[in-house]
Amino acid sequence: MAGISVNMLRDIEGNRTWVSDNTLLSIATALKTDIYRLFMPENINEDENYNTVLLDLTKMIEKLRADFDINLENILTLWNLNKKN
């Protein structure tokens, strides 16, 4: 489903090969999950590590959202200025 061979998947799981961003995306899409979940431990509990990861991800998402909003606002401003001229 991910478009990679069984041998490639074994090499990835065994840390014997580098994984490109496109391959990670293909695997995550095939598994119907987010890419970051591929890096999380199998049996993650409600412990300090989990809370740290969750907090870090939340901060990254908030920053991405803020950056996106700022960039979108700038693009719309420029678009409106160009439409007036």
PDB file of N, CA, C and O in Angstrom, chain B, residues numbered from 101:
ATOM      1  N   MET B 101       0.807  -1.201   0.000  1.00  0.00           N
ATOM      2  CA  MET B 101       0.000   0.000   0.000  1.00  0.00           C
ATOM      3  C   MET B 101       0.853   1.269   0.000  1.00  0.00           C
ATOM      4  O   MET B 101       0.434   2.301  -0.523  1.00  0.00           O
ATOM      5  N   ALA B 102       2.038   1.191   0.582  1.00  0.00           N
ATOM      6  CA  ALA B 102       2.914   2.366   0.644  1.00  0.00           C
ATOM      7  C   ALA B 102       3.773   2.490  -0.611  1.00  0.00           C
ATOM      8  O   ALA B 102       4.436   3.507  -0.816  1.00  0.00           O
ATOM      9  N   GLY B 103       3.761   1.460  -1.445  1.00  0.00           N
ATOM     10  CA  GLY B 103       4.554   1.512  -2.667  1.00  0.00           C
ATOM     11  C   GLY B 103       6.035   1.232  -2.452  1.00  0.00           C
ATOM     12  O   GLY B 103       6.872   1.638  -3.258  1.00  0.00           O
ATOM     13  N   ILE B 104       6.359   0.536  -1.363  1.00  0.00           N
ATOM     14  CA  ILE B 104       7.746   0.152  -1.112  1.00  0.00           C
ATOM     15  C   ILE B 104       7.797  -1.365  -0.935  1.00  0.00           C
ATOM     16  O   ILE B 104       6.799  -2.003  -0.602  1.00  0.00           O
ATOM     17  N   SER B 105       8.965  -1.914  -1.163  1.00  0.00           N
ATOM     18  CA  SER B 105       9.107  -3.371  -1.070  1.00  0.00           C
ATOM     19  C   SER B 105       9.164  -3.823   0.386  1.00  0.00           C
ATOM     20  O   SER B 105       9.440  -3.038   1.293  1.00  0.00           O
ATOM     21  N   VAL B 106       8.898  -5.102   0.580  1.00  0.00           N
ATOM     22  CA  VAL B 106       8.982  -5.688   1.912  1.00  0.00           C
ATOM     23  C   VAL B 106      10.410  -5.572   2.439  1.00  0.00           C
ATOM     24  O   VAL B 106      10.615  -5.290   3.620  1.00  0.00           O
ATOM     25  N   ASN B 107      11.399  -5.788   1.566  1.00  0.00           N
ATOM     26  CA  ASN B 107      12.802  -5.666   1.985  1.00  0.00           C
ATOM     27  C   ASN B 107      13.124  -4.248   2.436  1.00  0.00           C
ATOM     28  O   ASN B 107      13.829  -4.055   3.426  1.00  0.00           O
ATOM     29  N   MET B 108      12.614  -3.263   1.719  1.00  0.00           N
ATOM     30  CA  MET B 108      12.845  -1.866   2.110  1.00  0.00           C
ATOM     31  C   MET B 108      12.217  -1.597   3.475  1.00  0.00           C
ATOM     32  O   MET B 108      12.822  -0.945   4.325  1.00  0.00           O
ATOM     33  N   LEU B 109      11.009  -2.100   3.679  1.00  0.00           N
ATOM     34  CA  LEU B 109      10.338  -1.910   4.965  1.00  0.00           C
ATOM     35  C   LEU B 109      11.129  -2.563   6.091  1.00  0.00           C
ATOM     36  O   LEU B 109      11.254  -1.994   7.175  1.00  0.00           O
ATOM     37  N   ARG B 110      11.662  -3.752   5.840  1.00  0.00           N
ATOM     38  CA  ARG B 110      12.497  -4.420   6.843  1.00  0.00           C
ATOM     39  C   ARG B 110      13.752  -3.608   7.152  1.00  0.00           C
ATOM     40  O   ARG B 110      14.154  -3.483   8.309  1.00  0.00           O
ATOM     41  N   ASP B 111      14.365  -3.058   6.103  1.00  0.00           N
ATOM     42  CA  ASP B 111      15.559  -2.233   6.309  1.00  0.00           C
ATOM     43  C   ASP B 111      15.237  -0.979   7.111  1.00  0.00           C
ATOM     44  O   ASP B 111      16.033  -0.549   7.946  1.00  0.00           O
ATOM     45  N   ILE B 112      14.086  -0.400   6.860  1.00  0.00           N
ATOM     46  CA  ILE B 112      13.665   0.788   7.618  1.00  0.00           C
ATOM     47  C   ILE B 112      13.457   0.417   9.076  1.00  0.00           C
ATOM     48  O   ILE B 112      13.956   1.091   9.978  1.00  0.00           O
ATOM     49  N   GLU B 113      12.712  -0.663   9.299  1.00  0.00           N
ATOM     50  CA  GLU B 113      12.433  -1.093  10.670  1.00  0.00           C
ATOM     51  C   GLU B 113      13.712  -1.483  11.416  1.00  0.00           C
ATOM     52  O   GLU B 113      13.802  -1.301  12.630  1.00  0.00           O
ATOM     53  N   GLY B 114      14.695  -2.016  10.695  1.00  0.00           N
ATOM     54  CA  GLY B 114      15.949  -2.423  11.319  1.00  0.00           C
ATOM     55  C   GLY B 114      17.006  -1.349  11.342  1.00  0.00           C
ATOM     56  O   GLY B 114      18.155  -1.613  11.695  1.00  0.00           O
ATOM     57  N   ASN B 115      16.629  -0.121  10.967  1.00  0.00           N
ATOM     58  CA  ASN B 115      17.560   1.012  10.946  1.00  0.00           C
ATOM     59  C   ASN B 115      18.763   0.753  10.049  1.00  0.00           C
ATOM     60  O   ASN B 115      19.878   1.172  10.364  1.00  0.00           O
ATOM     61  N   ARG B 116      18.540   0.065   8.933  1.00  0.00           N
ATOM     62  CA  ARG B 116      19.641  -0.231   8.011  1.00  0.00           C
ATOM     63  C   ARG B 116      19.626   0.658   6.771  1.00  0.00           C
ATOM     64  O   ARG B 116      20.490   0.525   5.905  1.00  0.00           O
ATOM     65  N   THR B 117      18.664   1.551   6.681  1.00  0.00           N
ATOM     66  CA  THR B 117      18.589   2.439   5.522  1.00  0.00           C
ATOM     67  C   THR B 117      18.010   3.782   5.933  1.00  0.00           C
ATOM     68  O   THR B 117      17.294   3.896   6.928  1.00  0.00           O
ATOM     69  N   TRP B 118      18.335   4.785   5.149  1.00  0.00           N
ATOM     70  CA  TRP B 118      17.795   6.125   5.353  1.00  0.00           C
ATOM     71  C   TRP B 118      16.411   6.183   4.739  1.00  0.00           C
ATOM     72  O   TRP B 118      16.165   5.570   3.701  1.00  0.00           O
ATOM     73  N   VAL B 119      15.508   6.911   5.367  1.00  0.00           N
ATOM     74  CA  VAL B 119      14.141   7.024   4.878  1.00  0.00           C
ATOM     75  C   VAL B 119      13.921   8.449   4.392  1.00  0.00           C
ATOM     76  O   VAL B 119      14.133   9.406   5.137  1.00  0.00           O
ATOM     77  N   SER B 120      13.500   8.585   3.159  1.00  0.00           N
ATOM     78  CA  SER B 120      13.228   9.922   2.621  1.00  0.00           C
ATOM     79  C   SER B 120      11.895  10.437   3.152  1.00  0.00           C
ATOM     80  O   SER B 120      11.075   9.672   3.658  1.00  0.00           O
ATOM     81  N   ASP B 121      11.699  11.726   3.029  1.00  0.00           N
ATOM     82  CA  ASP B 121      10.430  12.314   3.467  1.00  0.00           C
ATOM     83  C   ASP B 121       9.268  11.759   2.657  1.00  0.00           C
ATOM     84  O   ASP B 121       8.176  11.571   3.194  1.00  0.00           O
ATOM     85  N   ASN B 122       9.485  11.494   1.374  1.00  0.00           N
ATOM     86  CA  ASN B 122       8.412  10.938   0.545  1.00  0.00           C
ATOM     87  C   ASN B 122       8.035   9.530   0.994  1.00  0.00           C
ATOM     88  O   ASN B 122       6.859   9.167   0.999  1.00  0.00           O
ATOM     89  N   THR B 123       9.042   8.737   1.372  1.00  0.00           N
ATOM     90  CA  THR B 123       8.770   7.379   1.855  1.00  0.00           C
ATOM     91  C   THR B 123       8.017   7.429   3.177  1.00  0.00           C
ATOM     92  O   THR B 123       7.076   6.663   3.384  1.00  0.00           O
ATOM     93  N   LEU B 124       8.425   8.328   4.077  1.00  0.00           N
ATOM     94  CA  LEU B 124       7.703   8.482   5.346  1.00  0.00           C
ATOM     95  C   LEU B 124       6.253   8.872   5.103  1.00  0.00           C
ATOM     96  O   LEU B 124       5.343   8.350   5.748  1.00  0.00           O
ATOM     97  N   LEU B 125       6.046   9.778   4.183  1.00  0.00           N
ATOM     98  CA  LEU B 125       4.685  10.198   3.853  1.00  0.00           C
ATOM     99  C   LEU B 125       3.878   9.031   3.293  1.00  0.00           C
ATOM    100  O   LEU B 125       2.711   8.856   3.642  1.00  0.00           O
ATOM    101  N   SER B 126       4.495   8.238   2.430  1.00  0.00           N
ATOM    102  CA  SER B 126       3.816   7.077   1.847  1.00  0.00           C
ATOM    103  C   SER B 126       3.429   6.060   2.919  1.00  0.00           C
ATOM    104  O   SER B 126       2.323   5.520   2.902  1.00  0.00           O
ATOM    105  N   ILE B 127       4.341   5.806   3.842  1.00  0.00           N
ATOM    106  CA  ILE B 127       4.064   4.852   4.920  1.00  0.00           C
ATOM    107  C   ILE B 127       2.943   5.373   5.823  1.00  0.00           C
ATOM    108  O   ILE B 127       2.008   4.641   6.149  1.00  0.00           O
ATOM    109  N   ALA B 128       3.045   6.636   6.222  1.00  0.00           N
ATOM    110  CA  ALA B 128       2.023   7.218   7.092  1.00  0.00           C
ATOM    111  C   ALA B 128       0.658   7.222   6.413  1.00  0.00           C
ATOM    112  O   ALA B 128      -0.357   6.942   7.050  1.00  0.00           O
ATOM    113  N   THR B 129       0.636   7.537   5.125  1.00  0.00           N
ATOM    114  CA  THR B 129      -0.624   7.540   4.379  1.00  0.00           C
ATOM    115  C   THR B 129      -1.210   6.137   4.315  1.00  0.00           C
ATOM    116  O   THR B 129      -2.412   5.952   4.505  1.00  0.00           O
ATOM    117  N   ALA B 130      -0.362   5.148   4.049  1.00  0.00           N
ATOM    118  CA  ALA B 130      -0.829   3.761   3.982  1.00  0.00           C
ATOM    119  C   ALA B 130      -1.380   3.304   5.327  1.00  0.00           C
ATOM    120  O   ALA B 130      -2.345   2.541   5.380  1.00  0.00           O
ATOM    121  N   LEU B 131      -0.770   3.768   6.407  1.00  0.00           N
ATOM    122  CA  LEU B 131      -1.225   3.392   7.747  1.00  0.00           C
ATOM    123  C   LEU B 131      -2.339   4.295   8.271  1.00  0.00           C
ATOM    124  O   LEU B 131      -2.879   4.071   9.355  1.00  0.00           O
ATOM    125  N   LYS B 132      -2.675   5.326   7.478  1.00  0.00           N
ATOM    126  CA  LYS B 132      -3.710   6.291   7.858  1.00  0.00           C
ATOM    127  C   LYS B 132      -3.398   6.934   9.211  1.00  0.00           C
ATOM    128  O   LYS B 132      -4.225   6.953  10.123  1.00  0.00           O
ATOM    129  N   THR B 133      -2.179   7.455   9.305  1.00  0.00           N
ATOM    130  CA  THR B 133      -1.740   8.105  10.541  1.00  0.00           C
ATOM    131  C   THR B 133      -0.885   9.321  10.194  1.00  0.00           C
ATOM    132  O   THR B 133      -0.542   9.537   9.031  1.00  0.00           O
ATOM    133  N   ASP B 134      -0.545  10.108  11.204  1.00  0.00           N
ATOM    134  CA  ASP B 134       0.341  11.251  11.022  1.00  0.00           C
ATOM    135  C   ASP B 134       1.784  10.771  11.051  1.00  0.00           C
ATOM    136  O   ASP B 134       2.107   9.793  11.725  1.00  0.00           O
ATOM    137  N   ILE B 135       2.652  11.462  10.316  1.00  0.00           N
ATOM    138  CA  ILE B 135       4.053  11.061  10.229  1.00  0.00           C
ATOM    139  C   ILE B 135       4.716  11.019  11.606  1.00  0.00           C
ATOM    140  O   ILE B 135       5.473  10.093  11.894  1.00  0.00           O
ATOM    141  N   TYR B 136       4.444  12.003  12.455  1.00  0.00           N
ATOM    142  CA  TYR B 136       5.130  12.043  13.754  1.00  0.00           C
ATOM    143  C   TYR B 136       4.840  10.795  14.582  1.00  0.00           C
ATOM    144  O   TYR B 136       5.657  10.409  15.418  1.00  0.00           O
ATOM    145  N   ARG B 137       3.697  10.164  14.364  1.00  0.00           N
ATOM    146  CA  ARG B 137       3.348   8.962  15.121  1.00  0.00           C
ATOM    147  C   ARG B 137       4.265   7.784  14.780  1.00  0.00           C
ATOM    148  O   ARG B 137       4.382   6.842  15.563  1.00  0.00           O
ATOM    149  N   LEU B 138       4.910   7.836  13.622  1.00  0.00           N
ATOM    150  CA  LEU B 138       5.837   6.770  13.247  1.00  0.00           C
ATOM    151  C   LEU B 138       7.077   6.768  14.139  1.00  0.00           C
ATOM    152  O   LEU B 138       7.790   5.768  14.212  1.00  0.00           O
ATOM    153  N   PHE B 139       7.331   7.878  14.812  1.00  0.00           N
ATOM    154  CA  PHE B 139       8.515   8.013  15.656  1.00  0.00           C
ATOM    155  C   PHE B 139       8.219   7.825  17.140  1.00  0.00           C
ATOM    156  O   PHE B 139       9.129   7.888  17.967  1.00  0.00           O
ATOM    157  N   MET B 140       6.974   7.598  17.476  1.00  0.00           N
ATOM    158  CA  MET B 140       6.597   7.442  18.877  1.00  0.00           C
ATOM    159  C   MET B 140       6.783   5.990  19.310  1.00  0.00           C
ATOM    160  O   MET B 140       6.572   5.074  18.515  1.00  0.00           O
ATOM    161  N   PRO B 141       7.171   5.779  20.546  1.00  0.00           N
ATOM    162  CA  PRO B 141       7.313   4.409  21.049  1.00  0.00           C
ATOM    163  C   PRO B 141       5.995   3.650  20.955  1.00  0.00           C
ATOM    164  O   PRO B 141       4.915   4.238  21.004  1.00  0.00           O
ATOM    165  N   GLU B 142       6.110   2.321  20.819  1.00  0.00           N
ATOM    166  CA  GLU B 142       4.918   1.484  20.700  1.00  0.00           C
ATOM    167  C   GLU B 142       3.993   1.610  21.893  1.00  0.00           C
ATOM    168  O   GLU B 142       2.795   1.850  21.737  1.00  0.00           O
ATOM    169  N   ASN B 143       4.539   1.451  23.068  1.00  0.00           N
ATOM    170  CA  ASN B 143       3.729   1.433  24.288  1.00  0.00           C
ATOM    171  C   ASN B 143       3.970   2.684  25.103  1.00  0.00           C
ATOM    172  O   ASN B 143       4.541   2.626  26.192  1.00  0.00           O
ATOM    173  N   ILE B 144       3.537   3.804  24.581  1.00  0.00           N
ATOM    174  CA  ILE B 144       3.755   5.062  25.290  1.00  0.00           C
ATOM    175  C   ILE B 144       2.675   5.227  26.360  1.00  0.00           C
ATOM    176  O   ILE B 144       1.488   5.042  26.090  1.00  0.00           O
ATOM    177  N   ASN B 145       3.092   5.569  27.551  1.00  0.00           N
ATOM    178  CA  ASN B 145       2.178   5.727  28.679  1.00  0.00           C
ATOM    179  C   ASN B 145       2.035   7.192  29.030  1.00  0.00           C
ATOM    180  O   ASN B 145       2.735   8.047  28.488  1.00  0.00           O
ATOM    181  N   GLU B 146       1.132   7.467  29.927  1.00  0.00           N
ATOM    182  CA  GLU B 146       0.930   8.832  30.413  1.00  0.00           C
ATOM    183  C   GLU B 146       2.049   9.181  31.390  1.00  0.00           C
ATOM    184  O   GLU B 146       1.805   9.368  32.583  1.00  0.00           O
ATOM    185  N   ASP B 147       3.255   9.266  30.887  1.00  0.00           N
ATOM    186  CA  ASP B 147       4.385   9.594  31.754  1.00  0.00           C
ATOM    187  C   ASP B 147       5.003  10.912  31.320  1.00  0.00           C
ATOM    188  O   ASP B 147       4.470  11.609  30.457  1.00  0.00           O
ATOM    189  N   GLU B 148       6.119  11.239  31.923  1.00  0.00           N
ATOM    190  CA  GLU B 148       6.772  12.517  31.642  1.00  0.00           C
ATOM    191  C   GLU B 148       7.181  12.643  30.186  1.00  0.00           C
ATOM    192  O   GLU B 148       7.030  13.712  29.596  1.00  0.00           O
ATOM    193  N   ASN B 149       7.701  11.562  29.589  1.00  0.00           N
ATOM    194  CA  ASN B 149       8.100  11.616  28.181  1.00  0.00           C
ATOM    195  C   ASN B 149       6.908  11.901  27.277  1.00  0.00           C
ATOM    196  O   ASN B 149       6.993  12.721  26.363  1.00  0.00           O
ATOM    197  N   TYR B 150       5.812  11.226  27.536  1.00  0.00           N
ATOM    198  CA  TYR B 150       4.605  11.443  26.738  1.00  0.00           C
ATOM    199  C   TYR B 150       4.153  12.894  26.843  1.00  0.00           C
ATOM    200  O   TYR B 150       3.850  13.536  25.837  1.00  0.00           O
ATOM    201  N   ASN B 151       4.113  13.402  28.072  1.00  0.00           N
ATOM    202  CA  ASN B 151       3.684  14.789  28.269  1.00  0.00           C
ATOM    203  C   ASN B 151       4.636  15.766  27.594  1.00  0.00           C
ATOM    204  O   ASN B 151       4.201  16.775  27.039  1.00  0.00           O
ATOM    205  N   THR B 152       5.934  15.474  27.640  1.00  0.00           N
ATOM    206  CA  THR B 152       6.920  16.334  26.984  1.00  0.00           C
ATOM    207  C   THR B 152       6.716  16.336  25.473  1.00  0.00           C
ATOM    208  O   THR B 152       6.722  17.391  24.839  1.00  0.00           O
ATOM    209  N   VAL B 153       6.537  15.150  24.903  1.00  0.00           N
ATOM    210  CA  VAL B 153       6.308  15.046  23.458  1.00  0.00           C
ATOM    211  C   VAL B 153       5.031  15.777  23.085  1.00  0.00           C
ATOM    212  O   VAL B 153       5.008  16.536  22.116  1.00  0.00           O
ATOM    213  N   LEU B 154       3.984  15.557  23.838  1.00  0.00           N
ATOM    214  CA  LEU B 154       2.707  16.203  23.555  1.00  0.00           C
ATOM    215  C   LEU B 154       2.823  17.723  23.640  1.00  0.00           C
ATOM    216  O   LEU B 154       2.296  18.439  22.789  1.00  0.00           O
ATOM    217  N   LEU B 155       3.516  18.210  24.667  1.00  0.00           N
ATOM    218  CA  LEU B 155       3.710  19.650  24.822  1.00  0.00           C
ATOM    219  C   LEU B 155       4.523  20.217  23.654  1.00  0.00           C
ATOM    220  O   LEU B 155       4.179  21.263  23.105  1.00  0.00           O
ATOM    221  N   ASP B 156       5.599  19.526  23.278  1.00  0.00           N
ATOM    222  CA  ASP B 156       6.427  19.981  22.157  1.00  0.00           C
ATOM    223  C   ASP B 156       5.621  20.022  20.861  1.00  0.00           C
ATOM    224  O   ASP B 156       5.703  20.991  20.106  1.00  0.00           O
ATOM    225  N   LEU B 157       4.852  18.982  20.607  1.00  0.00           N
ATOM    226  CA  LEU B 157       4.035  18.950  19.393  1.00  0.00           C
ATOM    227  C   LEU B 157       2.990  20.056  19.399  1.00  0.00           C
ATOM    228  O   LEU B 157       2.736  20.687  18.373  1.00  0.00           O
ATOM    229  N   THR B 158       2.396  20.283  20.541  1.00  0.00           N
ATOM    230  CA  THR B 158       1.392  21.346  20.656  1.00  0.00           C
ATOM    231  C   THR B 158       2.018  22.704  20.360  1.00  0.00           C
ATOM    232  O   THR B 158       1.438  23.521  19.645  1.00  0.00           O
ATOM    233  N   LYS B 159       3.210  22.940  20.916  1.00  0.00           N
ATOM    234  CA  LYS B 159       3.902  24.206  20.664  1.00  0.00           C
ATOM    235  C   LYS B 159       4.254  24.360  19.190  1.00  0.00           C
ATOM    236  O   LYS B 159       4.112  25.443  18.623  1.00  0.00           O
ATOM    237  N   MET B 160       4.717  23.267  18.566  1.00  0.00           N
ATOM    238  CA  MET B 160       5.059  23.338  17.143  1.00  0.00           C
ATOM    239  C   MET B 160       3.826  23.630  16.294  1.00  0.00           C
ATOM    240  O   MET B 160       3.882  24.435  15.365  1.00  0.00           O
ATOM    241  N   ILE B 161       2.728  22.980  16.613  1.00  0.00           N
ATOM    242  CA  ILE B 161       1.489  23.206  15.856  1.00  0.00           C
ATOM    243  C   ILE B 161       1.016  24.638  16.033  1.00  0.00           C
ATOM    244  O   ILE B 161       0.595  25.273  15.066  1.00  0.00           O
ATOM    245  N   GLU B 162       1.078  25.156  17.252  1.00  0.00           N
ATOM    246  CA  GLU B 162       0.681  26.541  17.503  1.00  0.00           C
ATOM    247  C   GLU B 162       1.560  27.518  16.734  1.00  0.00           C
ATOM    248  O   GLU B 162       1.062  28.497  16.180  1.00  0.00           O
ATOM    249  N   LYS B 163       2.872  27.257  16.695  1.00  0.00           N
ATOM    250  CA  LYS B 163       3.781  28.127  15.950  1.00  0.00           C
ATOM    251  C   LYS B 163       3.492  28.048  14.458  1.00  0.00           C
ATOM    252  O   LYS B 163       3.455  29.074  13.778  1.00  0.00           O
ATOM    253  N   LEU B 164       3.289  26.848  13.947  1.00  0.00           N
ATOM    254  CA  LEU B 164       2.962  26.697  12.525  1.00  0.00           C
ATOM    255  C   LEU B 164       1.667  27.428  12.180  1.00  0.00           C
ATOM    256  O   LEU B 164       1.569  28.097  11.152  1.00  0.00           O
ATOM    257  N   ARG B 165       0.683  27.285  13.057  1.00  0.00           N
ATOM    258  CA  ARG B 165      -0.601  27.949  12.819  1.00  0.00           C
ATOM    259  C   ARG B 165      -0.430  29.465  12.833  1.00  0.00           C
ATOM    260  O   ARG B 165      -0.990  30.160  11.986  1.00  0.00           O
ATOM    261  N   ALA B 166       0.344  29.983  13.794  1.00  0.00           N
ATOM    262  CA  ALA B 166       0.573  31.430  13.874  1.00  0.00           C
ATOM    263  C   ALA B 166       1.337  31.917  12.649  1.00  0.00           C
ATOM    264  O   ALA B 166       0.985  32.941  12.064  1.00  0.00           O
ATOM    265  N   ASP B 167       2.387  31.186  12.257  1.00  0.00           N
ATOM    266  CA  ASP B 167       3.151  31.563  11.063  1.00  0.00           C
ATOM    267  C   ASP B 167       2.267  31.537   9.829  1.00  0.00           C
ATOM    268  O   ASP B 167       2.346  32.426   8.981  1.00  0.00           O
ATOM    269  N   PHE B 168       1.428  30.520   9.730  1.00  0.00           N
ATOM    270  CA  PHE B 168       0.527  30.420   8.585  1.00  0.00           C
ATOM    271  C   PHE B 168      -0.435  31.599   8.558  1.00  0.00           C
ATOM    272  O   PHE B 168      -0.654  32.205   7.509  1.00  0.00           O
ATOM    273  N   ASP B 169      -1.013  31.925   9.720  1.00  0.00           N
ATOM    274  CA  ASP B 169      -1.963  33.041   9.788  1.00  0.00           C
ATOM    275  C   ASP B 169      -1.296  34.353   9.386  1.00  0.00           C
ATOM    276  O   ASP B 169      -1.879  35.151   8.652  1.00  0.00           O
ATOM    277  N   ILE B 170      -0.063  34.575   9.871  1.00  0.00           N
ATOM    278  CA  ILE B 170       0.663  35.806   9.525  1.00  0.00           C
ATOM    279  C   ILE B 170       0.944  35.840   8.025  1.00  0.00           C
ATOM    280  O   ILE B 170       0.719  36.858   7.371  1.00  0.00           O
ATOM    281  N   ASN B 171       1.433  34.734   7.486  1.00  0.00           N
ATOM    282  CA  ASN B 171       1.741  34.684   6.059  1.00  0.00           C
ATOM    283  C   ASN B 171       0.480  34.844   5.216  1.00  0.00           C
ATOM    284  O   ASN B 171       0.493  35.541   4.201  1.00  0.00           O
ATOM    285  N   LEU B 172      -0.594  34.208   5.628  1.00  0.00           N
ATOM    286  CA  LEU B 172      -1.844  34.329   4.887  1.00  0.00           C
ATOM    287  C   LEU B 172      -2.347  35.763   4.924  1.00  0.00           C
ATOM    288  O   LEU B 172      -2.814  36.290   3.914  1.00  0.00           O
ATOM    289  N   GLU B 173      -2.251  36.393   6.092  1.00  0.00           N
ATOM    290  CA  GLU B 173      -2.673  37.788   6.216  1.00  0.00           C
ATOM    291  C   GLU B 173      -1.830  38.691   5.301  1.00  0.00           C
ATOM    292  O   GLU B 173      -2.371  39.578   4.640  1.00  0.00           O
ATOM    293  N   ASN B 174      -0.514  38.468   5.262  1.00  0.00           N
ATOM    294  CA  ASN B 174       0.357  39.255   4.386  1.00  0.00           C
ATOM    295  C   ASN B 174       0.014  39.031   2.917  1.00  0.00           C
ATOM    296  O   ASN B 174      -0.014  39.980   2.133  1.00  0.00           O
ATOM    297  N   ILE B 175      -0.243  37.803   2.548  1.00  0.00           N
ATOM    298  CA  ILE B 175      -0.598  37.489   1.156  1.00  0.00           C
ATOM    299  C   ILE B 175      -1.900  38.164   0.778  1.00  0.00           C
ATOM    300  O   ILE B 175      -2.009  38.749  -0.300  1.00  0.00           O
ATOM    301  N   LEU B 176      -2.889  38.088   1.657  1.00  0.00           N
ATOM    302  CA  LEU B 176      -4.177  38.725   1.357  1.00  0.00           C
ATOM    303  C   LEU B 176      -4.041  40.241   1.264  1.00  0.00           C
ATOM    304  O   LEU B 176      -4.686  40.873   0.428  1.00  0.00           O
ATOM    305  N   THR B 177      -3.210  40.821   2.113  1.00  0.00           N
ATOM    306  CA  THR B 177      -2.974  42.271   2.050  1.00  0.00           C
ATOM    307  C   THR B 177      -2.350  42.641   0.709  1.00  0.00           C
ATOM    308  O   THR B 177      -2.795  43.582   0.051  1.00  0.00           O
ATOM    309  N   LEU B 178      -1.325  41.904   0.308  1.00  0.00           N
ATOM    310  CA  LEU B 178      -0.688  42.165  -0.983  1.00  0.00           C
ATOM    311  C   LEU B 178      -1.663  41.948  -2.128  1.00  0.00           C
ATOM    312  O   LEU B 178      -1.682  42.719  -3.087  1.00  0.00           O
ATOM    313  N   TRP B 179      -2.456  40.920  -2.031  1.00  0.00           N
ATOM    314  CA  TRP B 179      -3.452  40.624  -3.075  1.00  0.00           C
ATOM    315  C   TRP B 179      -4.425  41.794  -3.223  1.00  0.00           C
ATOM    316  O   TRP B 179      -4.718  42.232  -4.335  1.00  0.00           O
ATOM    317  N   ASN B 180      -4.916  42.288  -2.101  1.00  0.00           N
ATOM    318  CA  ASN B 180      -5.859  43.403  -2.134  1.00  0.00           C
ATOM    319  C   ASN B 180      -5.212  44.671  -2.663  1.00  0.00           C
ATOM    320  O   ASN B 180      -5.857  45.435  -3.380  1.00  0.00           O
ATOM    321  N   LEU B 181      -3.931  44.917  -2.320  1.00  0.00           N
ATOM    322  CA  LEU B 181      -3.228  46.085  -2.849  1.00  0.00           C
ATOM    323  C   LEU B 181      -3.068  45.981  -4.356  1.00  0.00           C
ATOM    324  O   LEU B 181      -3.242  46.967  -5.071  1.00  0.00           O
ATOM    325  N   ASN B 182      -2.737  44.788  -4.842  1.00  0.00           N
ATOM    326  CA  ASN B 182      -2.576  44.580  -6.280  1.00  0.00           C
ATOM    327  C   ASN B 182      -3.895  44.725  -7.020  1.00  0.00           C
ATOM    328  O   ASN B 182      -3.923  45.222  -8.146  1.00  0.00           O
ATOM    329  N   LYS B 183      -4.970  44.304  -6.410  1.00  0.00           N
ATOM    330  CA  LYS B 183      -6.288  44.411  -7.048  1.00  0.00           C
ATOM    331  C   LYS B 183      -6.702  45.873  -7.200  1.00  0.00           C
ATOM    332  O   LYS B 183      -7.371  46.236  -8.167  1.00  0.00           O
ATOM    333  N   LYS B 184      -6.297  46.719  -6.232  1.00  0.00           N
ATOM    334  CA  LYS B 184      -6.648  48.140  -6.259  1.00  0.00           C
ATOM    335  C   LYS B 184      -5.847  48.867  -7.335  1.00  0.00           C
ATOM    336  O   LYS B 184      -6.325  49.838  -7.923  1.00  0.00           O
ATOM    337  N   ASN B 185      -4.628  48.395  -7.591  1.00  0.00           N
ATOM    338  CA  ASN B 185      -3.747  49.060  -8.565  1.00  0.00           C
ATOM    339  C   ASN B 185      -4.003  48.463  -9.886  1.00  0.00           C
ATOM    340  O   ASN B 185      -3.382  48.857 -10.873  1.00  0.00           O
TER     341      ASN B 185
END
